[in-house]
């Protein structure tokens, strides 16, 4: 009996390591079928993530894979602006300043400085006041001391699609005789996620490498899918410091802690691949050099991504990242295909949604104390150990193959 490959649906905020994860999945056709990609906000705005996703899939000859537009802002805000921290680690275009998706990497119709619907952000001289808008700047409320917009970040309030109003899930961005045309009128990714889980149940894995807003929106819209949903997510940290200003929260969780907390308590089958394990999986410079030596456009692109990230991480923390860039999203993608790569600790998990006395720190992932007395609470598989050597060898080799 021939075993069918795993079916993967990805919810991503396509930055450097998301692109590497995509390439890895595309090089794993014997093991998985990438059924579709939902592009959402996070490392970049949703429109840029959409354009980046299309460009990466096109580069690797997979313009047949449908791309959908997901959440454009967190569940707690009306709008989103990328922050300087993400630009530091992913570049202004999200792809290490490679401009693979064009100048600025914005999709057709995406917002540009000077558009007439913008928000007032400290230090952003291209903005005007829009009253009654709650704006997230990289997970922080606009006006917060930690809210630092990326240089030149679009400050338009984008409300072109609400996750509460489903559209047709038929993709409108499929290729026609070659490269696809990216359009921000892409079909609703939330509805697509719902349809996939209803059709395939746990025979499809939802891989989330950005905020959990898409997954939360799908469960909120269709609560019946929660018990059928298998989710592998990159985000959070349990035993290690975070990578946000407070050194407690992790980036994907701080973007939308409310969504993460609801997903953790939803009853879905969840594996959390967080900083506890991704910081043990460092891609060395020799890997980038090997990809570049293939002499192909794909190899140069992957090497450029790695070079950018290796340099950015080394500058940020020489002690932690002297061995290379952490493979956050690629490890989550690999775990979605092979759960034996990690050792997990199961516990009732929560994401803190407030900061203050008896509340904790917003964005922190920690055990839910109610789970100590209510053993029926949903548990999350939290990865705490990883076979980093096996993963790195397989990853570097498979990426070298996909470069050709």
C-alpha positions in Angstrom: 0.0 0.0 0.0 1.4 3.4 -1.0 1.2 5.9 1.8 -0.1 9.3 0.7 2.0 12.3 1.6 0.9 14.5 4.5 -1.3 17.5 3.5 -0.1 20.8 4.8 -1.9 24.1 4.9 0.4 27.0 6.0 -0.6 30.2 7.7 2.5 32.4 7.4 3.7 36.0 7.6 6.3 35.6 5.0 9.6 36.8 6.2 13.1 35.3 5.9 12.6 32.1 7.9 9.0 31.6 6.6 10.5 31.7 3.0 13.1 29.1 4.0 10.3 26.9 5.5 8.3 27.2 2.3 11.3 26.2 0.2 11.8 23.2 2.6 8.2 22.1 2.1 8.5 22.5 -1.6 11.6 20.2 -1.5 9.6 17.6 0.5 7.1 16.5 -2.1 7.6 12.8 -1.2 6.5 13.6 2.3 4.0 16.3 2.0 1.5 18.0 -0.3 1.3 21.8 0.3 -2.3 22.4 -0.4 -2.4 26.1 0.0 -0.8 29.1 1.8 -2.6 31.8 3.8 -0.6 35.0 4.0 -1.1 37.2 7.0 0.4 40.1 8.9 3.3 39.7 11.3 6.9 40.1 10.1 5.4 42.4 7.4 1.9 43.6 6.6 -0.5 41.1 5.1 -0.3 42.4 1.5 3.5 42.2 1.5 3.3 38.7 3.0 1.0 37.8 0.2 3.3 39.2 -2.5 6.3 37.5 -0.9 4.6 34.2 -0.8 3.6 34.4 -4.4 7.1 35.3 -5.4 8.7 32.4 -3.5 6.3 29.9 -4.9 6.9 31.2 -8.4 10.7 31.1 -8.0 10.5 27.4 -7.1 8.1 26.6 -10.0 5.0 26.1 -7.9 2.7 28.8 -9.1 0.0 26.1 -9.0 -0.3 26.3 -5.2 -3.1 28.7 -4.2 -2.3 31.7 -2.0 -5.0 33.3 0.1 -5.2 36.5 2.1 -5.5 36.0 5.8 -5.8 38.3 8.8 -4.5 41.8 8.3 -4.3 42.8 11.9 -4.6 41.1 15.3 -7.9 40.3 16.9 -7.5 43.1 19.5 -6.7 45.9 17.0 -8.3 47.5 14.0 -5.0 47.9 12.1 -1.4 46.7 12.0 1.9 48.4 11.2 5.2 46.4 11.0 7.8 47.3 13.5 11.5 48.1 13.4 12.4 44.8 15.1 11.0 42.7 12.3 12.6 44.8 9.7 15.9 44.3 11.5 15.7 40.6 11.2 13.7 40.3 7.9 14.6 43.4 5.9 12.3 46.2 4.8 10.7 43.8 2.2 10.5 40.8 4.6 12.9 38.8 2.4 16.3 40.1 3.5 16.1 43.1 1.1 16.3 40.7 -1.9 13.3 42.5 -3.5 12.2 39.1 -4.9 8.6 40.4 -5.1 9.6 43.8 -6.5 10.5 47.1 -5.1 9.1 47.3 -1.6 7.5 43.9 -2.1 4.0 45.3 -1.9 1.2 43.5 -3.7 -0.9 45.3 -6.3 -3.1 47.8 -4.5 -1.2 47.6 -1.3 -0.8 50.7 0.8 2.0 53.1 0.2 3.1 56.2 2.2 0.8 59.0 1.5 -2.4 57.0 1.2 -5.3 58.8 2.8 -6.2 56.5 5.6 -3.3 56.5 8.1 -2.7 56.4 11.8 -0.9 58.6 14.2 2.3 56.8 15.3 5.1 58.4 17.3 8.0 59.1 15.1 6.2 58.4 11.8 6.1 61.7 9.9 3.9 60.2 7.1 0.8 59.8 9.2 -2.4 61.7 9.9 -4.8 61.2 12.8 -7.6 58.7 12.4 -9.8 58.8 15.6 -11.2 55.7 17.3 -8.7 53.3 15.7 -6.8 50.7 17.8 -3.5 50.2 16.0 -0.9 47.5 16.7 2.7 48.4 15.9 4.4 45.0 15.9 2.2 43.8 18.8 2.3 47.0 20.9 -0.4 49.6 21.1 0.4 52.7 19.1 1.7 55.2 21.6 3.4 52.5 23.7 7.0 53.3 24.5 7.9 50.0 22.7 5.9 50.7 19.5 8.6 51.5 16.9 7.3 51.4 13.3 9.7 50.1 10.6 11.4 52.8 8.7 9.1 53.8 5.8 6.4 51.3 7.0 3.0 52.0 5.5 0.8 53.7 8.0 -2.5 53.2 6.2 -5.3 51.6 8.2 -6.1 48.5 6.1 -9.6 47.2 6.6 -10.1 45.8 3.1 -11.0 42.3 4.5 -12.5 41.4 7.9 -12.1 37.9 9.1 -15.7 38.0 10.4 -17.2 38.3 6.9 -16.3 35.2 4.8 -15.8 35.5 1.1 -15.6 32.7 -1.5 -12.7 30.4 -0.8 -11.9 29.9 -4.5 -8.4 31.2 -5.1 -8.2 34.2 -7.5 -4.4 34.3 -7.6 -3.7 31.0 -9.5 -1.1 31.1 -12.3 -2.0 31.4 -15.9 0.7 30.2 -18.2 3.6 31.0 -15.8 3.8 33.5 -13.0 0.7 34.4 -11.1 -0.5 38.0 -10.7 -0.6 38.9 -7.0 -3.8 40.6 -6.0 -5.0 41.8 -2.6 -8.5 40.7 -3.7 -7.4 37.1 -3.0 -9.9 34.7 -1.6 -10.6 34.5 2.1 -7.9 32.3 3.7 -9.9 31.8 6.9 -12.8 30.2 5.0 -10.3 28.0 3.1 -8.7 26.8 6.4 -12.2 25.9 7.7 -13.1 24.0 4.5 -9.8 22.1 4.6 -10.2 21.0 8.3 -13.8 20.0 7.7 -12.9 18.0 4.7 -9.6 16.3 5.9 -9.8 16.5 9.7 -6.5 15.6 11.2 -5.3 14.3 7.9 -4.4 17.9 7.2 -1.9 19.7 9.3 -2.2 23.5 9.8 1.3 24.9 10.0 1.3 28.4 11.6 4.6 30.3 11.5 3.1 33.7 12.3 0.6 35.0 14.8 -2.3 32.6 15.6 -4.9 35.1 14.4 -5.9 33.1 11.4 -6.4 29.9 13.4 -8.3 31.7 16.1 -10.5 33.4 13.5 -11.3 30.0 11.9 -12.2 28.4 15.2 -14.3 31.5 16.1 -16.2 31.4 12.9 -16.6 27.6 12.9 -16.3 26.1 16.4 -16.9 22.6 15.1 -13.5 22.4 13.6 -11.6 22.7 16.9 -11.8 19.0 17.7 -10.7 18.0 14.2 -7.8 20.5 14.0 -4.1 19.4 14.0 -1.9 22.5 14.5 1.9 22.8 14.5 2.8 26.3 15.5 6.1 28.2 15.7 5.9 30.5 18.7 6.1 30.9 22.4 8.7 29.9 24.9 8.4 28.0 28.1 11.9 27.5 29.6 13.9 30.3 27.9 13.7 34.1 27.7 11.5 35.7 25.1 12.7 37.7 22.2 10.6 40.8 22.8 11.4 44.0 24.8 10.4 42.4 28.0 12.7 39.3 27.4 9.6 37.2 28.4 7.2 37.2 25.4 8.0 35.6 22.0 7.3 37.7 18.8 4.4 35.6 17.3 2.6 35.5 20.6 2.9 39.2 21.5 1.3 40.0 18.2 -2.0 38.5 19.3 -2.0 37.0 22.8 -5.8 36.9 23.0 -5.9 34.7 19.9 -3.1 32.5 21.1 -4.9 32.0 24.5 -8.2 31.0 22.8 -6.4 28.6 20.5 -4.6 27.0 23.4 -7.9 26.3 25.2 -9.8 25.3 22.0 -9.3 21.5 22.3 -7.3 21.3 19.0 -4.3 19.0 18.8 -1.5 21.5 19.1 2.3 21.2 19.0 4.2 24.3 20.1 7.6 24.7 18.5 9.1 27.6 20.4 12.4 29.2 21.3 13.2 26.3 23.7 14.1 24.3 20.6 14.5 26.7 17.7 17.5 28.4 19.4 19.2 25.0 19.4 19.0 24.8 15.6 21.4 27.2 14.1 22.1 27.4 10.4 25.9 27.9 9.8 27.4 30.1 7.2 28.8 27.0 5.4 25.2 26.0 4.5 24.6 29.4 2.8 27.9 29.0 1.0 26.9 25.6 -0.3 23.6 26.8 -1.6 25.2 29.8 -3.4 27.8 27.5 -5.0 25.0 25.8 -7.0 25.0 28.9 -9.2 21.3 28.9 -9.6 18.9 31.8 -8.9 17.2 29.7 -6.3 20.5 29.0 -4.6 21.5 32.6 -4.6 18.1 33.6 -3.2 18.3 31.1 -0.3 21.9 32.0 0.4 21.0 35.7 0.5 18.2 35.1 3.0 20.6 33.1 5.2 23.4 35.7 4.9 21.0 38.5 5.9 19.7 36.6 8.9 23.0 35.2 10.1 24.4 38.8 10.2 21.3 40.2 11.9 21.2 37.6 14.6 25.0 37.8 15.2 24.8 41.5 15.7 21.8 41.1 18.1 23.3 38.5 20.3 26.9 37.3 19.6 26.8 34.8 22.4 23.6 33.0 21.4 23.9 33.2 17.6 27.7 32.8 17.0 26.8 29.5 15.3 24.4 30.9 12.8 20.7 31.9 12.4 18.0 30.2 14.4 15.7 28.1 12.1 12.4 29.0 13.8 9.9 28.4 11.0 11.8 25.6 9.1 12.0 23.6 12.3 8.2 23.9 12.8 7.7 22.8 9.1 10.0 19.8 9.7 8.1 18.9 12.9 4.8 19.0 10.9 6.3 16.3 8.8 8.2 14.3 11.4 7.1 14.8 15.0 10.0 12.5 16.2 12.4 15.4 15.7 11.2 16.9 19.1 10.5 15.7 22.6 7.4 17.3 24.0 6.0 18.0 27.5 2.2 18.1 27.6 0.5 20.7 29.8 -2.4 23.0 29.9 -1.0 26.2 28.4 -2.1 29.8 28.4 -0.9 33.1 26.9 -1.0 36.0 29.3 -3.1 38.8 27.9 -2.3 41.5 30.5 0.7 42.9 32.3 0.6 43.8 36.0 0.2 42.5 39.5 -1.4 39.0 39.6 -1.6 39.1 35.8 1.9 38.4 34.7 3.5 39.7 31.5 1.4 40.1 28.3 2.5 37.6 25.7 4.1 35.1 28.0 3.3 31.5 27.4 3.0 29.6 30.7 1.2 26.7 32.2 -2.4 27.4 33.1 -2.7 26.8 36.8 -6.3 25.7 36.5 -5.0 22.7 34.7 -3.4 21.5 37.9 -6.9 20.9 39.4 -9.0 20.5 36.3 -7.3 17.6 34.4 -9.8 17.7 31.6 -8.4 21.0 30.3 -6.9 20.8 26.8 -3.2 20.1 26.8 -0.6 21.4 24.3 2.5 19.4 23.2 5.3 21.8 24.0 8.6 20.9 22.4 11.5 21.1 24.9 14.0 18.7 23.3 15.1 18.5 19.6 17.4 16.3 17.6 19.1 19.3 16.2 21.9 17.4 14.4 19.4 15.2 12.4 17.2 18.2 11.6 20.1 20.4 10.4 21.6 17.7 8.2 18.3 16.9 6.6 17.4 20.6 6.2 20.7 21.7 4.6 20.7 18.7 2.2 17.1 19.1 1.2 17.6 22.8 0.5 20.7 22.1 -1.6 18.5 19.7 -3.7 15.7 22.3 -4.1 18.3 24.9 -5.3 19.0 22.9 -8.5 
